[in-house]
Amino acid sequence: MRPIGTSDQLAARRERALVLLQQGHAIAQVAKVVGVTPRSVQRWRREGLQPRNKRKQNSRPPHRPGRLTPRQLKQLEQALLKGAYAHGYAQDYWTLDRIAHLIWHLFGVRYGSSAVWYLLQRIGWSCQKPQRLSFQHDDAEIARWKRYTWPRIKKVAWPGRNPCIY
């Protein structure tokens, strides 16, 4: 839980604790004066011994490290580029569940659907719906229908009225 105070106030409290430690006060005494636990003072002292630029480099990352290495991510991307047919699926499109199954099969690492989504975003892939076309799709026939049949239907269905108004 974050302590009460602005970032500047909290930084001033840490600096005050470090000054008191440098003056030779005991950790428990400094903790009591600044109103924190002795463990916090110990941590501030350990972090305060390092230069400021070193502290930022050695700090923990703000998230949990990935379970797949960068090399495994490249292998996954290559496997995805081969297509779903190459991995035994009847239709050539990927779903999050299929990709999770592929990751399990290739690397032995189990991912849920939402985790697969974030993984795909990290490697630069996006979600796309497959476009469904009928087997009897004929562009010339569709154009003919729109040009000749649809106006005749519209005229009978909306006699004397503009269908766009209603």
Number of C-alpha atoms within 10 A of each C-alpha: 3 4 8 8 10 9 10 9 11 13 12 12 16 19 15 15 26 21 14 18 17 11 9 9 14 12 20 14 15 21 19 12 12 14 11 16 13 16 12 14 22 17 10 15 19 11 15 14 10 12 9 10 8 10 13 11 9 10 9 9 9 6 6 7 8 8 12 14 10 11 9 14 17 13 15 19 15 11 17 16 10 11 15 19 12 12 13 9 12 9 9 13 14 17 15 17 15 16 21 20 17 19 21 13 11 13 13 10 13 14 18 12 15 12 13 19 19 13 16 18 12 11 13 9 12 10 11 9 8 9 5 6 8 6 6 6 9 10 9 8 10 11 11 11 12 11 11 10 12 11 12 11 10 13 13 9 11 10 9 8 11 10 11 5 5 5
